[in-house]
Each structure stands twice: as structure tokens, then as C-alpha cells.
Amino acid sequence: MPTLCLFAEGKTSNGKAILPFKKGAFKDLKPVKIYGFKPVHDRINHYFCWMPVPALCILHLCNWYNTFEFHEIEYAYDPSYLNLDPNDPNAWEVYAQKVRTIMSKMLDLPMEDKKYAD
């Protein structure tokens, strides 16, 4: 079965902290597969996506290689043990916060309550 991968923050962060998650992956209260990766070196700037394409290509060609730590939890995380009420419109926030806490520990990164634009 294919796996849908998405950034629960809405976009990537700068790799230094876990940002608050958005509703999309958690609104249906279905199990999610948790992956995490972070750069080993500080050569990668996650704000490159705002640059014009030619400049972006030149910068990426200057980086001969980039190393990442990749982490995966073997099984999908099932939110059923959290005893969330599916009729509660804020239940997804409890679920998202739990997954965010797991990722923070897994990647050894702090959680920040700033938004991507901050």
C-alpha cells in the first residue's frame, strides 16, 4: 500500500526545532506513520525555496553532498488509545501534539510554538 508523506508543519522548518503541526494529517484521527529527518551539517538552508530558480540551482550544485539522519517508527501511530472524542473539533490538536512530542524526542529537537512565517 502506498504511503502518503507530508510535512505536518505545512512546510519544512529550519531543521533546528519542531514547529506546530497543521490540521491536515490529523483531522480524521486515523493512524499515521511517523518519519523524521534532519540535516547533519548546517550547509542546508531550508529557505532556499524562496530564491529564483537559477540561483537555487547554483547553490545546490555547490553542495557536493548533504547528509541527513533519517528516523522511522516501525508501525503506524494509532491515536485510539488517547480516547479522543471524534465529535470534538479540537481533538486533532491533542493528537498532533502527541505526534509532535514523539518526533521531538526521536530527532532530539526542541519544540517551538512559532509559525513558519516567524
C-alpha positions in Angstrom: 0.0 0.0 0.0 1.5 3.4 -0.9 2.4 5.8 1.8 1.5 9.4 1.7 4.3 11.6 3.0 3.7 15.2 4.1 5.2 17.8 6.3 2.7 18.1 9.2 4.1 21.6 9.8 2.8 22.7 6.4 6.3 23.3 5.2 9.7 22.4 6.4 11.3 24.3 9.3 14.9 25.3 9.5 15.8 21.9 11.0 16.5 23.3 14.4 13.1 22.8 16.0 9.7 21.1 15.5 7.1 23.7 14.6 3.3 23.4 15.4 1.5 21.0 13.1 -1.4 21.8 10.9 -4.7 20.1 10.9 -4.5 18.1 7.6 -2.8 14.9 8.7 -4.7 14.7 12.0 -8.3 15.8 11.3 -9.7 12.3 10.7 -7.9 10.8 13.8 -6.5 8.0 11.7 -3.2 6.3 12.3 -0.1 8.0 10.9 3.3 6.7 10.1 6.0 8.8 11.7 9.2 9.6 9.9 11.8 12.2 10.7 14.9 13.5 9.1 17.3 16.3 9.9 20.5 17.6 8.3 23.7 16.5 10.0 25.5 19.7 8.8 24.4 23.3 8.7 25.1 23.6 5.0 21.4 23.3 4.1 19.2 26.4 4.3 15.6 25.5 4.1 14.7 28.9 2.9 16.3 28.3 -0.5 12.8 27.6 -1.8 12.2 31.3 -1.9 15.1 32.0 -4.2 14.9 32.3 -8.0 15.5 29.0 -9.8 18.9 29.9 -11.4 20.4 31.0 -8.1 18.9 28.0 -6.4 20.4 25.6 -8.9 23.9 27.2 -8.5 23.7 26.9 -4.7 22.7 23.3 -4.8 25.4 22.5 -7.3 27.9 24.0 -4.9 26.9 21.4 -2.2 28.5 18.2 -3.4 26.7 16.1 -0.8 24.4 16.5 2.1 24.0 14.1 4.9 20.7 13.5 6.8 19.8 11.5 9.8 16.6 9.5 9.0 14.4 8.0 11.6 11.3 5.9 11.2 8.9 4.4 13.7 8.2 0.8 12.6 4.5 0.9 13.0 1.8 3.5 12.4 0.9 5.5 15.4 -2.7 4.8 16.4 -4.5 7.6 18.3 -7.2 5.3 19.6 -5.6 4.9 23.0 -5.8 8.7 23.5 -9.6 8.2 23.9 -10.3 11.3 21.8 -13.9 12.2 21.0 -14.3 12.2 17.2 -17.0 14.9 17.6 -14.7 17.3 19.4 -13.4 19.8 16.8 -10.2 20.3 18.8 -9.4 16.6 19.2 -6.9 16.7 16.3 -4.8 19.2 18.3 -4.3 16.7 21.1 -3.3 14.0 18.6 -1.0 16.4 16.7 0.7 17.4 19.9 1.3 13.8 20.9 2.9 13.0 17.5 5.0 16.3 17.7 6.3 15.2 21.1 7.3 11.8 19.8 9.1 13.5 16.8 10.8 15.9 19.2 12.3 13.1 21.2 13.1 11.0 18.2 15.1 13.7 16.5 16.4 15.3 19.7 15.0 18.7 18.7 13.1 21.2 20.8 9.5 22.2 20.1 8.9 25.8 19.2 5.4 27.4 19.1 6.4 29.8 16.4 4.8 29.6 13.0 6.7 29.0 9.7 6.4 32.7 8.8 8.2 33.7 12.1 
